[in-house]
């Protein structure tokens, strides 16, 4: 790859487009006011896990990129993963070309940021001007487990997906498709319970989630449901990774488990997760109060109607008063 000015400018345009387009002064102002972030990103900014503003690329020069390439693009600083039906000569060519790269001295890597600040336990985030919809998010930092961390929390996520749907959709009819999500912000993993709601149902939905949390802390996970979801997760391994690109991503994410020419079997890791281990992870996560983030428009349609009616009333009263004031005294 030649680092020409044309190639660099094209790459900058791609990065800007993938990040939502040109970063304007208005977008920068909105980000500083927490109006341009998703709920999880807003929490990450508040906790010191993420910068408030987006990373910009327009100021990067060719010399900076050349320096970065020399310090980073080296065989002892990356992993070559080749998948798919390739020409027989291509792997040998890649391996030879890969081996011709000069090694570099290992550099210090910055540690991923950890939680540095406190954050509000409950916060409303304004999204739009008028509407009756809302999004509810309840986020919990994931305590680190000694064994099968990802497999345990993935099974817990599947269980909570089932429990959330059962409570919010089937039992109470508050949300059509609630969901549970796992994501990493900085160096901290988060587990979040999420739901699309009508804004008038927010208090009831919050209470339902509080009751669900209390019930899980008291009784733990249902053993039969856990076993069924664990079997489904094992069966899903047969078709979960499809396509060469997805396969390469899978191998890259599993590179830490590569040993003696083989990757560890994910099915064995899933089977190794016990009900007691998942209950422990759930209790450690739910012993925290969590962070509520509510995304909703500034005004509901009812509020807008009342404001409009009040403004119209004030105008009418003002006009009547003005007419009476101007009326000559007989």
N, C-alpha and C positions, 0 to 999 in steps of 0.2 A: 504494500500500500504506500503510495507516494503522498507525502504531506504537502500538497500544493495549496496555494491560497484558495483556488477554486474548490478543491475537495473539502478544505476546512470550512469554507462558507456554506457549502451544501450540507455538511454534517451539522453545523450550527442551526441551520433552518430545520433540519429533521428533529433535532433535540427540542427546539422551541415549539415546533408543531405538536410533538408528542406530549409536551408539558402544558398544552393548552393555548399555544400561540404566543405572540409577542407579549412580554411582561411589561405592561403599561404602568404609568404612575398611579392610575386609579386602582389597578389590581394590587399593587404594592401597598397602597393605603388600606384596602380592604383586608389584606392578609395581616397587616399590623393590628387591625381592629377585630381579628378573628372572624371576619365575615367571608373570607375566601377559602376557608379550610373545611374539610369534612369533619365529622364529629371526632373521629379517632385522631386525626392530625391536629385538631385544635387542642385536644387533651395532651398530645405529645409535646406541643409547643409550651403548654402551661407547665408541664412537668420537667421541661428542660431537655427533652429527648430529641427535639427537632427545631430547626431554625424557623422563625416566623415567616421569613421571606423565601421565595424559591431561589434555587441556585441558578445563576446566570452564566451564559457561555459567550456572550458577545465580546467581552473584554479579553478573552484568551488569545494569546499570540502564537504564531508558528513556533517561535523559539521555546515557549513554555511547553507546547505539545511535544516537540522533539526531545526535550529534556525528560518529560514524563515517559515517553516511549522507551528511551534508553534505559531508564531506571526500572521499568515495569515489564516490557515485552521481552521476556527472557525465558529459556526452557526451565530454569529452576524456580520460576515464579508463576507457573501456570500448569494446567493439566490439558493434555490433548485427548479429546474424546471423538472417536470416529464411529458413526453408526450408519446403517442403511446399505442398500445394494450399490456398491461402488465399482468402478473399473479396477481390475486387478492391480494395475500399476499405480493407482492413485495413493493407496495407503503407504506404499514404499516411498513414493515421492514426498508425501507429507512428512513421513518419519525422517527422511534424509534432510529435507529443508528445515524441519523443526530442530534437528540436531546441529545444524550449522549456525544457529543463533548463539551469540556469546552470552555466557552466564553473567549474572550481576551479583554484587555483594548484597546479601539480605538487608533490607531496610526496616526501620522500626515502623510498626503499624499502629495507628492510633487505636486505643481501646474504644469499643462502642460505648456511647453515652448511657449512663444509668440515670435513674430518677434523682434529680437534683433539687427540685422545688416541690412545694405542696400545690395542690389544685383544688378548686371548688368541688364539693361533693355533688352539687346539683347546679346545672347551668342551662339556660335557654339560649339557643343559637338562632338568629334571625335568618331565614331563607326565603327571600321574596317579599312581596308587599301584602298580597291578599290571598287567602285560601283557608279551607277548612281541614286540610290534611296536616299530618305531623309524622315525624319519625322519632321513635324512642330508642335510645341506646343506653345499655348498662354495661360498663366496661370494668373488667377485673384484671389486674396484673397476674400473670401466671407464676406461682412459686416454682422454683427449679427443683426437678426430681432427680434422684440419683440414677435411676434405671428407666429405660423406655419412656423418656420424657415426651417425645412427639407422639408415639403410639398411644400413650395413656391419655393425653389431652385430645387427640383425635377421636378416640372412643368416647371420651366425656362430651366432646362437641356433638357427636352423633346422638348420644343419649339426650342431651339438652335440646337438640333440634326436635326430637320426638316429643319431649315433655312440653316444650314451648308451643308446638303445633296443637298438641292435645288440650292445653289450657286456654291459649288465646284464640285459637280458631274453632275447635270443636265444642269446648265447654262453655266459653263465654262469648264467642262470635265477635271478638274485638279487632282481630287482624286476619286478613286472608292468607298471608304467607309470612309469618314470623321466621326469623332465621338466626343461627348462631355462627359467629365468625371468629377465626383465629388470625392474628397478624402480629408482626414484629415491628415495634417502633423503637428505633435506636438499638439498644441492647436488651430490651425488655419485651417479652411476649405478652400479648393481651388476649383475653377471652371475652367476647361481647355478646350480649343478648339484645336482639334488635327486632323492631316491629314497625310496620306502616299502620297508622291509626287515623281515626278522626280526632281532631284536637280536643273535642268535648269528652272523649273517652280516655284521655291521658291519666287522670287520677285513678280511675278504675284499673287500667292496665298496670300502672305502677304497683297498686296493691296486690294484683294477681301475681306479679313477679316476686314481690316480697313474700307472699304466702308460699309460692313455689320454692323459693330459696329456704325458707324456714322448714318446710316439709322435707326437703332433701337433707338438710343438716340434721334433722331429727331422725329420719328413717333410713337415709342412704338411698342408693340406687336399687331399683327393682332387679333382683337376680335374673329372672326369666327374660326381661327386656334386654338387660346387658348382654346375656349370652346370645340372644338373637341378633343384636346389633354387631357383636363381635364376629359372629359367623358371616354376616353380610359384608363386613369389612374385609374378611379373608377372601370371600368369593369375588369381591370387587377388584382384587389384585390381578385377576386373570384378564381384565379388560380395561383397567383404569388408565394405563399408559398406551396411547395409540399414536402412531406417526413417528417419524424419525426425529422431528424437533422435540416432541414431548419426551421421547426416549432419551435424547441427549440431556435434556433438563433433569430427567430422573436420575441418570447416572451422575451428573454433576452434584445434585443434592445429596447423593448417597456416597460421594467420594470418600467421606470420612470413615465409612464402613468397609472400604476396599482393603483386602488383606490376602496375601498369597495368591494373587491372580484372580480372586473372586470377590463378588459383593455378597454381603450377608443377606440371608433370606428374609424379606419383609414379613412373610407369613409367620415365620417362627417368632419374630419380634412382636407381632400382634397377639399370637397365642400366649406369649409369655406375660401379657398384661393380665393381672388378676382383678377380680371385683374389689378386693380389699385395697389394692393399690389405686384403683380409680376412685374409690370412695375417699381415700386419703387426699388425693389431688383435689377432688371436689371440695372437701371440707377446708383444706388450706386456702383455696381460692375464695370460697364463699364466707370465710371468717372475716374477710376484709369488707368494708362497707361498699366498696365499688364507687364508680363515678357515673352519675346520671348526666346524659347529654340529650336535650330535646331540640330537634330541628323543626321549626315551624315558621310560617309567614308572620309578618309584623301584625296584621289584623285579620280577623275572621270576617266572613261575609256579613254576619249579624252585627259585628262591631262597626263595620264600614257603613251598614245601613243606619245604625243609630247615630253615628257621627254625621252622616249626610243629613239625616232628619233634624238633628240638633242644629247643624249649620244653617239649614233652610229655615228653621224656626227663628233663629237669631236674625237672619236677614229680614224675614217678614216683620218681626217685632221692631227692628231698626227702621224699616220703611214706614211702618205705621206711626212710630214715634216721630220720625222726620216730618211726616205729613201733618200730624197734630201740631208740631212745633211751628210749621210754616202757615197754618191756618189762621187767617186774621180774626182778631177778637171782635165780636159784634157788640 
